[in-house]
Structure formats: structure tokens, C-alpha cells
């Protein structure tokens, strides 16, 4: 499939670009789940912010697809969506039902069959074909870092968004793996990192949301710091805001964690809860995320005998998540690493006392307005929860200041202007 002209009057590459010139921008994302992880949130917010500046924005995404503003066009790059199921027969059906199968389809099927995660590579291949005869002014790619991006970059300016190098996910997945079989499985899953390490140093321009991520990208992907710009993500502080009409539920705490992802450090929050309920049996932890049935986290909850104190909530809208924050007394982010932690900024925007790990980008977001604790330390989480429950007014005052900090420093309108300046710079560099 080729895009000959998605919109009328698209700009060509035969003149220099000037500040405030309106552009036709493609934003690509190999998957953009609107309710799980940060990719869907990022795609929605960035596209909306650039569109508000007057630019035409199209999103090219693999499944699951993002929620977008009505004025923003979604171009689907479907792939096989093999990770919507882990049943072999269902996966065979997905392959069989795919019309006009390409080499990428066959590669995706057999690589997944052998335990790999091929979506990033195959999305890049399909994206290359989609953009072969397009007339966009620039492609902003969200973290695929694939061979296809290098091919696209030969004919079209590319700005690559790298939230953090996935080497960090791999590090902690291996660290917390049990047994050689699980380690081999993780090694196979993260085999796409070999491609990303080859691609990243050859990219024209990279943007990342924190200084911590910039340093990690430069080191782990061998990228020149001169190519990497730091532009923080924004926080929708109009949706994520205090709700004066909602009374907090006594003993309710809240955290966000993907199912069984060691990087999120949920184990340490759960262990803290297990100790706290000895003195506060009414405590209830809301986990924004989906449990993996029979997985590590579910087994740990049963082992700690805290099933009655844990509630999972999934597929919530931003508005619904904001209400959960309003209902809660304390937010906890126990991540072992964050390139940029949306839950950190969202909790602060809601003026809720926050406990967060003192790692990677988190201190860059929180400033002095959160209770920072060491990673992998359930006792520090427990002690911090006790302190906040004992001194709610003191910590609430700091939380209120934290909201002001978010408004001043993480406004999407200002951040979009930073992206716009980097986009013009990337296009001009490509033209030269």
C-alpha cells in the first residue's frame, strides 16, 4: 500500500522552511494503546498539541490503535497483531486471514512463534512502503528505531522519539528472571535490541523527555549527545486536577503498573502494603493496569495474603483515572527506572501526596514536591506511607505546591513549541 497524497497542497522539499510555516507531519508508532503504557498517551497529546499550532498531523500506527482528536487522521498499519492472543491456532488464523501477505508478515509470524518480539522491525518495513511516495514534510517516529526508519530517512527528514533505551527494560527483566530457561526467553524477546543499537547512531535527530534518558541513550546506544535534544513530556493538568466535589476514601492508595513488568517495581509496593495492613487493615491499593492471570504479581499477592486489599482497574479514560486520584490519599510510583513517568506528573497535577523512587528521570519531574525513596526498598515505601498518614496536612501542602510546579514546567502548549522549533531545525538540516 502506498500513500500518493494524503492531503491536498502538501509542501515539497524545494525550498527552505521558515519559522511559523505550517507543515504536514506524519507521526508513526508501532503500537499506541490508549489505556495501557505511555505510548498511546504520548501520541494523543503530541498530535493534539502540534495540530493546535496549525500543523496538519496524520498518525500512522500499528494495533492497538490510539484515541485521537477528530481532526487528526489515523492511518492504520495493521500487521498481524499476534500479541492479541497467545493461542497458536488463533495466531495461525491471523496469518491465514491476512490478505496480500508480505515477507514482513511471514517474518512476524515465525519470529513470534520462536519467542521474539518482531513488531518493531516489521512495522518499520511496512512504514517504509507506506511513505515511499508520500509528500510529508517530516516523520516523527515514536521509538521504533528500526531498519525501515533508516531507509525513510534517505528521502524524508526524521525525528526519532526515544523515551528511554529498552536496554533498561532488558536489564531488569534479566535481573529478576528465575532460572536459565526464563533468562533465555527474555534474551530472545529482546533480540530486537541488536537492531536498535545499529540504527540509533545513524539517526539524524533524536528527542528524549529527560536528561537522564539522554545520557542513557548516548551510552547504551552509542549515540552522539549532539544529536539528542531533551524535550519533556507534558501533563494534561486540566483533566488531571483536584476535584473539590470528591471526598477522598479513607485508606485508599493508588499506583500504576503494567502486569508483571519488573521495571515498574510493583513487588516492593505490595510488600509494603503487606506490612502496613497489620496496623491499617482498611488500606486498599488501587492498581491502574491489567493483571496477568496466574502471573508473578498475582502469585505474590496471594503469598502475601493481601487479596482483599488490592483492586485492579483497567481500560480507564484520563477522566476516570483523575477521579481515582481524587478518591485516593497517596500515590505511589515504585519504578526501578523511568524515561519519563506520566503517573508521576499526573499524580502531582491532581495535588495528591506522592511517594516515588529516586531514580532516572523521576527527580527531574518531581523537584522537591514528592517523597523520594530508594528503588527496591519496600521498607522506605512503608515508612513514607506511615508518615503521610500521620501528617496529612503537611504533605497535602507540599502536594498543592507540586501541582503549581507541573503547571509551570510541563504545559503541553509550551512543549509543543519546543517540538516545533526542533522540527524546523531538523528539516533545515536535511535540506542542507
C-alpha positions, 0 to 999 in steps of 0.5 A: 500500500502506498500513500500518493497524497494524503492531503491536498497542497502538501509542501515539497522539499524545494525550498527552505522552511521558515519559522511559523510555516505550517507543515504536514507531519506524519507521526508513526508508532508501532503500537499506541494503546490508549489505556495501557503504557505511555505510548498511546498517551504520548501520541494523543497529546503530541498530535493534539498539541502540534495540530493546535499550532496549525500543523496538519498531523496524520498518525500512522500506527500499528494495533492497538490503535490510539484515541485521537482528536477528530481532526487528526487522521489515523492511518492504520498499519495493521500487521498481524497483531499476534500479541492479541492472543497467545493461542497458536491456532488463533495466531495461525488464523491471523496469518491465514486471514491476512490478505496480500501477505508480505515477507514482513508478515511471514517474518512476524509470524515465525519470529513470534512463534520462536519467542521474539518480539518482531513488531518493531522491525516489521512495522518499520518495513511496512512504514517504509512502503507506506511513505515511499511516495508520500509528500510529508514534510517530516516523520516523527517516529515514536521509538521504533528505531528500526531498519525501515526508519533508516531507509525513510530517512534517505528521502524524508527528514526524521525525528526519532522519539526515544523515551528511554533505551529498552536496554533498561527494560532488558536489564531488569527483566534479566535481573529478576528472571528465575532460572536459565530457561526464563533468562533465555526467553527474555534474551530472545524477546529482546533480540530486537535490541541488536537492531536498535543499537545499529540504527540509533547512531545513524539517526539524524535527530533524536528527542528524549523527555529527560536528561537522564534518558539522554545520557542513557541513550548516548551510552547504551546506544552509542549515540552522539549527545549532539544529536539528542535534544531533551524535550519533556513530556507534558501533563494534561493538568486540566483533566488531571486536577483536584476535584473539590466535589470528591471526598477522598476514601479513607485508606485508599492508595493508588499506583500504576503498573503494567502486569508483571513488568519488573521495571515498574517495581510493583513487588516492593509496593505490595510488600509494603502494603503487606506490612502496613495492613497489620496496623491499617487493615482498611488500606486498599491499593488501587492498581491502574493496569491489567493483571496477568492471570496466574502471573508473578504479581498475582502469585505474590499477592496471594503469598502475601495474603493481601487479596482483599486489599488490592483492586485492579482497574483497567481500560480507564479514560484520563477522566476516570483515572483523575477521579481515582486520584481524587478518591485516593490519599497517596500515590505511589510510583515504585519504578526501578527506572523511568524515561519519563513517568506520566503517573508521576506528573499526573499524580502531582497535577491532581495535588495528591501526596506522592511517594516515588523512587529516586531514580532516572528521570523521576527527580527531574519531574518531581523537584522537591514536591514528592517523597523520594525513596530508594528503588527496591526498598519496600521498607522506605515505601512503608515508612513514607506511607506511615508518615503521610498518614500521620501528617496529612496536612503537611504533605497535602501542602507540599502536594498543592505546591507540586501541582503549581510546579507541573503547571509551570514546567510541563504545559503541553502548549509550551512543549509543543513549541519546543517540538516545533522549533526542533522540527524546523531545525531538523528539516533545515538540516536535511535540506542542507 
